[in-house]
Amino acid sequence: MNPATEPFAPPPRADRRRALAAGLALAAGQPLARAQMRIDVSGIGATQYPISIARFPAEGRVPLDVAAVVRADLARSGAFRLVDTAAALSETGNPDFGDLRGKGADAVAGGSVTRLADGRYDIRFRLHDVVRANPLGGEAFVATEADLRYAGHRIADWIHEKLTGERGIFATRIVFVSRSAGRYRLDVADWDGENIVSPLRSGEPVMSPAWSPDGKRLAYVSFESGKPVVYVHTLASGQRQAVANFRGSNSAPAWSPDGRTLAVTLTREGLSQVFLLNADGSGSPRRLTTSAGIDTEPAFSPDGRGLYFTSDRGGSPQIYRMPIDGGEATRITFSAPYTVSARPSPDGRSLAYISRREGRYLVTLRNLASGTEQMLSDGGREESPSFAPNGRWILFATQAGGRDSLMAVTVDGRVKQRLSSSLGDIREPSWGPFTQ
């Protein structure tokens, strides 16, 4: 929800209604200081695969421990249990299977990092099945110094998919809004909060960032002109365009699966209603919803044929679904008096949203086939759920001790990780797509 413009949002945080007089600064690709993010992990997965990640011997100056990135990714996933058997893998990468089995490892990965004459790095790794004493494959690639951490994430993704059969999300990115000292940043980071760059900095509120399906653009709401306007921002070039700047409020952008269309909430014809418009800003918007209430927070179904949205047309905020080509809207939620911010899973089988239960705002996961619901949070002040592209994690904003932070939880609720910042409050997250 967008508390600055929507009357049935969760309790508004004061700065969302405050108009701050300061200029806009663009900082595309400008990295922030390191060591500003903290990640705290709790819980373990239902099944943990015991694995050893040996150290990667280095030739030449290597400023980052790539193997440490791989270990951290796998450990935080909850699906792996790290076994400390680094000494069992020789410099040449030939494992001692007997020793590894004795120490409880079912798999082992090792590799090397070599600095090339042009300053780039040759990175190689191999994965072995310890139980069967068989190689499972590996890869070799070249990365710049700036991409060493990304290389570690790629390796972790490869191992995750090879051993679990599911694609890993370690090389994906997240976006969120940071606020510190009355100023706002749109921050893009690795899934673990590292490698932050800020494509937008502003003295006015920034809200509702949403990734394009190709991961190259962001849509968001900025108040820099004194009212909410929807922008599309190309990350590589820093180019940005106001695509919804109509009379009244323009808010809550959502991308269609093909990246050509945005669903937005506009008040140009009265109360907040959902409209469709071209993502390049061309043409005129087409009104999709028509009601005597407030319709907002659109989200496309993964097949692009339907749209979920929040509406109070029935007297209280609930989730509805309607065909993208028009037609009747069907109410989806009934179990709580207040339900907002629906986001469908990538496979379309589940729906995450915020529901109010006894005065607490909780992340709720609904199986669309059975209608069963599961509460995935317990803080009570949650907002903005967003699925990881493999559908196995949900990222959301939460508040504790007067500070805003982010929380990611597995869809079975077993593993949680909190991401907090030493530089201020962080909120309104969106998890980016697979990009390779």
N, C-alpha and C positions, 0 to 999 in steps of 0.2 A: 504493500500500500504506500501511498504518498501522503503522509500526514499534513504536508503543507497545503494540499489542495483537496483532500478527500475527508469528509466529516466522520466516516465510520472506520477510520484506521486505528491501530493500537495507540496507546497513550503517546502523544507527541513529545519528542524531546525538544527542549526549548529552542535550540539553535535552528531547527527546521522552519520555524516561523519568523526567524529574525532576519531582517534585511541588513546586510553588512556593506558598508560603503568602502569598497576596495576594488582595485583593478584586476583584470584577468591576465594571467601569465601562462604561456604555453611552454612546456618543458619536455617535448617528445624525446623519448630515449634517454633522458638524463637520469642516471642511477642515483639512488639515495645512499646515505651512509649505511654501512653494514652493521650487523649486530643490533638492529632496531626491533626485530621481531622475535618473539618467543613462542615456541610450540610445546605444549604439554599433552602427552598421550596417555590414555587410560583404557584398560580392557584388552581382551585378546579375542581372536576369531574362534569360531566353532571348531575349525580344523587348522592346525599350524604345521607347516612343512618345515622340518629341520634342515637348515642349509648353512654352509660355511662360505663366507666371502673372503678369500685370501687377499692379502695386500697386493697391489699392482706395482711391481718394481718399476722404477723410473730411471730413464736415461736423460740426463740434462736437467735443467731447472724446470720443475713442475710446481706451480703455485697452489694447486688444489689436490687434495687426496680424493681421487675419483672413486676408489673403492669405498671410502667412508660415506660418500653420497649414496652409493648403491645400498650399503648396509642400512643407512638411516631410512631410505625409502621402503625397503622390504620390511623392516621392523615396525615402522609406523602403520603399515597396511594392516597389521593384525593377522595376516595370512601366513607369516613365516616366523619361525623361531631360529634366531641366529646361534650357531654353534661356533665357539671359539677354537678353531683348528687351523689357524693361519699357518702355523709351522709345518703342517702336514703337506703343504703344496710348495713344491720347489720353485726356484727362480724360473725354470723353463716351463712351468705349468703342468708338470706331470704329477698327478695326485697319488698318494699312498692310500689306496682304497681300504686296506685292512685297518690302518690307523684311523681313518675317517669313520668307518663303520663302528669301531670301538668307542669313538667319542660321540656317537649318536647322530651323525650327519647323514642325511639321505641324498644330498646333492652338494656339490662344491663348484664354485666359480672362481676363476682367477684370470689375471690379465697383465698387461704392461702398458706403460705410457712413455713414448719416446718423443723428445723435442726435435723437430726437424730444422733444417738449415734456414727455412723461411720463417721460423718462429711459430709455426703451427705444430700440432701434436698428433702423432700417430697412436691411436688407441686400439688395442686388441683385447679380446676376452674369449674365454671358452667355458662352457658349462658341462659338468659331468654328472651322470647318474651313479651315485656311490653304491647303491644296492646291487645294481647289475654290472657295475664296473664298465660302463659304456659312455662314450662322449655323446652329448646332446646337441652339439653345434656351438656356434659362436659367430662373431662378426669382427670386422676391422674397418675403421673409418678415421678420417682426419678432421680435427676440430681446431678452431682458434682458441686462444686463451680465454676469451669471453664466453666460449661455449663449452668449457670443460664441465661445468656443473650440469648443463643440459646433456652432455654425453653420459654422465653418470645416471641421469634420469632415464635416458634411452636404454642403457644397459639393464637397469632395474625393470623397465617395461618388458624387455625381451625375456628376461628370466621369469617374470610374473606370468606372462602369457604361455611360455613353454611349460611351466610346471603346474599351472592352474587351469589352462585352457581359456582364460579370460584376459582380455586386453588390459594392460595396466594404464594408470592415469598419471604416472609420475612426471611425464614430459609435458603435461597440459599446464595451462595457466589459469589464474583466477584474477578477477578485477574486483575492487572494492573502493569505497569512499573513506578517506581519512580526514579527520578534523583535529586541528591543533592550533591553539592561540587565535581562534576566530577565523582561521583560513581552512580551505578545503583542497583536497587533492584527489584526483582519480588515479589510483595506483594499480598497476599490473604487476603480478608476481608469479613465480613458480608455485606449484601446488603447496609447497611447504613454507611459503612466505618469503623465500629468498629471491635475489635478483630483481628487486623492485625498481620499476621505472614509473615515472609520473607523466603521462601524456597531457594532463591538464591540471593547472593550479588556479585557484580562484578565491576571491574574497566573498563570493556569493555561494549559496548552497548548490551542490551538485548531487543528483539523485538518479536512481533507477538505471544503472549501467546494464547493458545487455549485449552479449557477443553476437556478431554475425555468424552464420553457420560455417564460414570458412576461416574464422578466427582472425581475420584481417581488419575488421572494423568494429567499432563500438557505437551503439546508440545510447544516449543518456539525456537527462534533463538538466539544464543549467538555468540559473536565475540571474545571469550576468546582465541581462537587459531590463531587469526589474520585474520580470514575470517568468513563469516556467515555459521554456522553449525546448523542443526536442532537436538534438543535433546528431549527426552521424560523423564519426571521426575515423579517418584512415590512419592506422597506427604507423605504418612504414613511412609515410610522407608527412604526417602531422596535419594534413588537410582536414578541415572540418566544415560542415555545411548545416545550416538550420533547415531542417526538412519539415518541421511543423511549428510555425510561428503565426498562428491564427489568433483572432480576437479571443480573449479569455485565456483559459488554462490549456496547456499542451503537456501531456504527461504520459507515463507508463508505457514506453515503447517496447514492442516485442517483435522479433524477426520471424518471418515465415521460413519454413525449412529450405526453400530454394534461395533465400537471401534477397529476393526481389521486392518483397512487400514488408511494410511495417504495420502492425496494429497499434494504434495509439488511442489515448483517451483525450477527447476534446470537449470544451464547453462552448464552442462557437455557435451552437444552436440552442443553448439553454443549459440544462443539467448535464453532468458528465455522461457521455456516451462513447461507445467504441467505434472508431473509424478505421478504414484501411487506406493506406497511401503508398505510393511508390517510394522505395528506399532511396532513390536518387533525388527525391524532392520534386519530380516532374508530375504534371497532371494535377487533378483535383482529388481531394479525399472522398471516399465513398463511405457513407454511414452504414454500419452493420447492425447495431442494436437500436431498438426503439422502445423506450419504457418511460413510465412516469417517475422512476426512481433513478438512482445513480448506478451506472454501469461502468466498470473500470477494471484495471489490472488484467488485460488480455494475455493469453498464452496460447500459441498454436499447438494443436495436436501434432505428433511426429509425422503423420502422413500428410499434413497440410490441409486436410479436408474439414477440420473442425476447429473451434476456438473455445477455450475455457475463459471465463471471466467472473468477476465478483459483482454482485448486484444486490441492492436492498429492495428490489421490486416487490418482494413478498413480505416486507415489513422489517426484516433484519438482514444483515450482510450474509450471503451464502454464495456457493459456487454453482455456476450454470455452464451448460455447454450448448453450442448451436453450430449448424453447418456454416462453412465459410461462404457459401453462395447465398446465404439468407435462409430464413425459415424460423420455426418455433425454437425457443430456447428451453432446454430441459434442466430442471434443478437436479444437482448431483448430491449435495450434502444436506443432511437432516439431523445429525446426531448432536450438534452443539448449537447454541443460540447465536453464535458469531463465528463465521468461517471466511477467511480471506486468503489472498496470495497463492492461488493454485499454480502448480508447475507439474506438468506430466513428465513421467520418466521417459528416457530415450526410446524404450520399446513400447511405450503407450499403455502398459499394463497397470501402472500405478499412478497415483496422484499425491503429491506432497502439498500441504497447505498449513496455514496457521489457524488453529481453532481455540476458542476461549473456553476453558474448563475451570469452573469455580474461581473466576477472576484471574486465571493465569493463561497466558498466551503461549501455546505449545506447538511444536512441529508435529504434524500428524501425517502418517502415511496410510493411504487407502488403496486396497486392492480393488480395481474397478470391476473385476468379474464377480467377486464374492461380496464386495461391499464392506469387508472387515477393515477395521482401523487399528493402527498401532501408534502409541505416543513415543516419539523418538527423542524428546527433550524433557528436561525437568526444571529448567531455570525459571520459566514463567514469564519472561520478557523477550520472547523470540520474534524474529522478523525475517522476511526475504529468503525463503528456502530456494535452493538451486541444486539440481542433480549434477553429479559428475557425468561425463559423457559415456562411461560404461554402465551407469545406472546403479552402481554399488555404494555410492556415497551421496550424502546430502549435506550441502554447506548452507549455513544460515548465520544470521546475526543474533547475538544475545547480549545481555547486560547483567553484570554482577559487581557489587561494590561500587556502584556509580560509574563504572567504566564499560564502554562498548568494546566487544571483541567478536571474533568469529569462532564458530564451532563447526567441525565436520564430524558426521556420525555415519557409520555403516548402516545400510537399510535394515539389518537385523538388530541394530541397536547395541551391538557388542563392543565396538571400538569407537572411541571418541578422541578427537584432538582439538584443543583450543589454541587459537592463534591470537596473540595479543601484541600490542605495539607499545614501545617505550616512548613513542613520539606523540601519542594521543589516542583518540577514539577511532575505531574502524568499524564499518557497518556496510549494509547494502551490497552483499557479495553476489557475484555471478561466476559460475564455473565455466571455463571456456571449452570449446570442442576439441576433438582430436584434429591434429593438423598435419599428420603424416601417414 
